[in-house]
Amino acid sequence: MSGVLLAGGAVAALFASALSTQGVSSAPDGPPEKIQISVKTVNGSGCPKGTTAVAVAADNSAFTVTYSDYLAQVGPGADPTDIRKNCQLSLGVHVPQGFTYAIAQVDYRGYGYLEKGAKGTEKASYYFQGSADTASRTHDFSGPYNDNWQTTDSTDYSALVWAPCGQDRNFNVNTELRVNAGTSPTGTTSFMAMDSTDGGVNTVYHLAWKECPSAVR
């Protein structure tokens, strides 16, 4: 499977739909210039080299991370290490002068197949380079389960952690998928995936914006 960057128009349409349905807290308009996001480092069994892509919405409202080889599984043919997959991304984010941003909401999507008695877990944490403030969330799934899954981590506007004004700090994202066979029948396979072959399944990071004090512009 290979990663695919979505075209700008498709990305913007996807984000507009997600924002209207998820009720992200309102905030001042972002910068008129498009922000720049680059992948600085990628590490982890869930994101081998060349299997991760990042795209920014045309209106700076959000960005996506798309994985194409992110699957944890247990059962016949699976290696012992396959029960847990993780990915650590360090993203370089350049924001136009006079603005700062925070992560208001993250939508994780994937597909899961869990036999009765099996359990799956999706976990994520994120923080700015040099900051002690780390947001972490865990979501659990129980079998029987055979469907798409989505989890949402959101933060009230008053509790958002903002990037430092006037500085480019890397935004670090750590994600994990885990599968436990539990009491599922011997010889059966269970898995949790957060990957995509066509760019249609991705993680969406919704951004909140505010203007920096004039002294740091």
Disulfide bonds with the S-S distance in Angstrom:
Cys47-Cys87 2.18
Cys165-Cys212 2.14
